[in-house]
């Protein structure tokens, strides 16, 4: 099989779609179990950490759902890459799918940011318990805004700086005979 033809990579795209489907169902199943156990099984008062334990898997389910709808892919060759989707859910236009791909990356960045917030909470819970006051009441919303801010930055960065322009088209045409 020649690697110069677009058909040669289609089976890898199908594998990626199968992995996305498996990821969606496993994420949904296990995250709902985690949320259920956190809400109804935990008898001890964990304060704001309980909200973090509920928020993180719910965002994970949301992320997996977007991935299942879009099936995002990245094609990389030498100094260039293309971030694209092989599907058009709900007959969306290409521009709307592009926005959703950027939104997908923003949700990813927010999820990673929430991991850092959880780490900080656990660190302070062990070494500086007095600083947990920054997670109580309305201050908890600051940490959500912190995570969302990285999501917005990432999404807008991907949308505005990752568009395929004439230079990118010419690069891939010249180097790969693609696009």
N, C-alpha and C positions, 0 to 999 in steps of 0.2 A: 504494500500500500504506500503510495507516494504521499509525502507530507506537504506537498505543494498545492494540493487540492483542498478546497474548503470541506469536501465530503469526509476527508480523513479525520477530522476532529469532531464530527457529529456524534459519534458514539460516546465520546467523553462528555459532551453536553448532556446526553441522555443519562449517563452515570451521575452527573451533578444534579440533575432533576430528581433522580431516584433518591439520592442522599438528602436533598432538600425535603422531599416528602417524608422520608424516615425521620429526619430531624424535626419536622413539624409535629408529627404524631407523638414522638417520644417527648419532645419539649412540652407539648400541651398536656400529655398524660402526667408526667412527673412534676411539672410546675403546679398543676391543679392539686395534686396530692400535697405538695409542699405548702401551698396556700391554705388548703383545708386543715392540715395538721397545725399550721401556725395559728390559724384563727380559732380552732375549736379544741385542739389537743394540748396546747401549751397552757399549763395552769399557773406557772410563775409569771410575774409581771416583768417583761423585758423593756417596757417603755417604748421609746422611739425605734429601737432596733426591730421590734415586731413589725412596724410599718415598713422599714427597709426590707425585711424578709418577705413582705407581701408585695411591695412595689417591684422589686427586682424580677421575680418570676412572671409577673403580669406583663412587664415590658418585654421579657423574653418571649412570651406567647405572642405578643403583638409583632415583634421582630420576625419570628418564625412564620407568622401569617403573611406578612408582606413578602418574605422570601418565597413562600409557596405560590403567591400570586404572580410575582415578577420573574422568578428564576433568573436572578442576575448572574452574569458571567464576566470574566475579565480575560481578554486576549492580550498577551504580552509578547513583544518581540523586539530585541535589541533595546533601543532607547524609547520605544513607544508602547503604549497600551491603549486598549479600548475597553471601556466599561459599558456593557450592553445587556439587553434583555432579549430572550428568544420568544417571549410571549407578549401578547397584547390583551391583557385581561379586560373584560367588559368592553371590547372594541375601542379602547382608548387610542387617541392619536399618539404619534411619536413624541410630540412635545410633552404630553401628559405623562407618558411612560418615563421620559427623561426626568421630569419633576419627581415622580415616585422613586426612581433610582436614587436621586439625591436625598429624598426623604428617608429612604432605606438606610443610606450611609449615616444620616443624622441620628436615626434610632440606634444604630450600632455604636456610634460615638457616645451617645447618652448612656447606653448600657455599660460600656467600659468605664465611663466616668462614675457611674454608680458603684462599681467595684472599688474604686479608690475611696469613695465616701464610706463604704462598709468597712474597708480596711482601717480608715482613720477612726471610725467609731469603736472598732474592736481594740485598736491600739490605746485609745484614751480610756476605754473601759478597764484595761489592764494596768496602765501606767499612770494615768492622770484622770482619775474618775471625776474630779471637779469640772473638767472641761466638757463633760457630757451635757452640761447646761446649754451648750450651743446646738443641741439636737432637740431641745424641749420646746413645746408650744409652737408659736409662729416661726421660730428660728429653724424648725425642720424644713420649712418651705424654701429657705435659703439654699439648702443642700439639693433640693429638687431643681431649683433655678440654676445652681452650679452645673448639674448634670445636663440640663436642657441647653445651657449656653454653649457647651461643647458640641452638642448635637446640632444646634443652629449654625455654628461656625463651620462644622464639617459639611453639613448639607449645602450651605450656600457656597462654600469653597469648591465642592465637587460640581455643583451646578454651573457656576460661572467660569471655573478654570479647567473643567474637564470636557468641555464641549468639543465635538469634532468640527474643526474648521478646515479651510482649504489647505493649510500647511500640513495638518495631520493626514488628510486624505492623500495628498501628494506623497508624503513620507511612506505611508503604507502601500500605495500603488507602486512606488519606485522600488522599495525594499522587499515587498512581499507579494506583489501582484494581487493585492486584496482591495476591497472596498470599491 
